[in-house]
Amino acid sequence: MDHSYRPHFAVLGAHGGAGVTTTTAMLDPERQGRAIELPPGTPMPPNHVPVLVARSTAYGVQRAAHLLGHWHPGLGRPWLVVVRDAPLPQLPTVSYRLRALGARVLGVVHVPYLAALRSADSPADVLPHRSVVKAAAALRTGLRLND
């Protein structure tokens, strides 16, 4: 097995404000093209693994479910990244919906609420912050991207 292989990711949002820019920056902090933001309506680039991003709200996960319900099978199953929108426990509605979506995705990876992002002009500005470094490492591990 070739352990030097590292997938490229195409990151798209299930809804506006889902956390696509943050997720992309966390997956590719050196900006080497390992992860790209995929604007709505843009075709999936070849050899990229799709990553669908949603907020941890009932609405966010419902929008992810809607998109996955219309997912073209030729694209392959995406990863689902759920970005916490508040430092609160996950709602039962969200937990239920995520369990229901499990078979439609490669896996579900959670990004915790990161207070450092609240005061940043750009996610790239806080990538060195300890909590963001830890969350980014967990995200990359969750997506099986070995550093």
URPENOR-V492817 format. One record per residue. N is the residue number from 0. PHI is phi in radians with two decimals (999 if undefined). BURIAL is b if it has 24 or more other ideal C-beta (glycine too) atoms within 12 Angstrom, else e. Layout:
((N PHI BURIAL) (N PHI BURIAL))
//
This chain:
((0 999 e) (1 -1.50 e) (2 -1.42 e) (3 -1.48 e) (4 -1.17 e) (5 -2.30 e) (6 -1.19 b) (7 -1.78 b) (8 -2.02 b) (9 -1.94 b) (10 -1.78 b) (11 -2.31 b) (12 -1.66 b) (13 -1.34 b) (14 -2.86 b) (15 -1.11 e) (16 1.29 e) (17 -1.23 b) (18 2.01 b) (19 -1.10 b) (20 -1.10 b) (21 -1.11 b) (22 -1.08 b) (23 -1.07 b) (24 -1.12 b) (25 -1.25 b) (26 -1.38 b) (27 -2.41 b) (28 -1.10 b) (29 -1.50 e) (30 0.96 e) (31 -1.70 e) (32 1.48 e) (33 -1.27 b) (34 -2.43 b) (35 -2.22 b) (36 -1.41 b) (37 -1.92 b) (38 -1.11 e) (39 -0.94 e) (40 1.46 e) (41 -1.46 e) (42 -1.11 e) (43 -1.20 b) (44 -1.16 e) (45 -1.08 e) (46 1.08 e) (47 -2.00 b) (48 -1.56 b) (49 -1.29 b) (50 -2.23 b) (51 -1.66 b) (52 -2.01 b) (53 -2.47 b) (54 -1.30 b) (55 -1.49 b) (56 -1.90 b) (57 -0.99 e) (58 -1.08 e) (59 -1.04 b) (60 -1.26 b) (61 -1.11 b) (62 -1.17 b) (63 -1.10 b) (64 -1.08 b) (65 -1.08 e) (66 -1.10 b) (67 -1.16 b) (68 -1.18 e) (69 -1.95 e) (70 -1.19 b) (71 -1.31 e) (72 -1.08 e) (73 -1.21 e) (74 -1.45 b) (75 1.40 e) (76 -1.22 e) (77 -1.58 b) (78 -1.44 b) (79 -2.02 b) (80 -1.87 b) (81 -1.93 b) (82 -1.74 b) (83 -1.14 b) (84 -1.76 b) (85 -2.76 e) (86 -1.44 e) (87 -2.19 e) (88 -1.09 e) (89 -1.19 b) (90 -1.21 e) (91 -0.99 e) (92 -1.05 e) (93 -1.16 b) (94 -1.02 e) (95 -1.07 e) (96 -1.11 b) (97 -1.15 b) (98 -1.08 e) (99 -1.16 e) (100 -1.48 b) (101 -0.89 e) (102 -1.32 e) (103 -1.59 b) (104 -2.22 b) (105 -1.18 b) (106 2.97 b) (107 -1.99 b) (108 -2.11 b) (109 -1.76 b) (110 -1.88 b) (111 -1.20 b) (112 -1.09 b) (113 -2.11 b) (114 -1.03 e) (115 -1.05 e) (116 -1.24 b) (117 -1.13 e) (118 -1.85 e) (119 -1.58 e) (120 -1.31 e) (121 -2.59 e) (122 -0.98 b) (123 -1.06 e) (124 -1.12 e) (125 -1.94 b) (126 -0.98 b) (127 -1.33 e) (128 -1.07 e) (129 -0.91 e) (130 -1.18 b) (131 -1.30 b) (132 -1.02 e) (133 -1.12 e) (134 -1.16 b) (135 -1.13 b) (136 -1.11 e) (137 -1.14 e) (138 -1.09 b) (139 -1.10 b) (140 -1.12 e) (141 -1.06 b) (142 -1.59 b) (143 1.04 e) (144 -1.75 b) (145 -1.38 e) (146 -1.41 e))
//
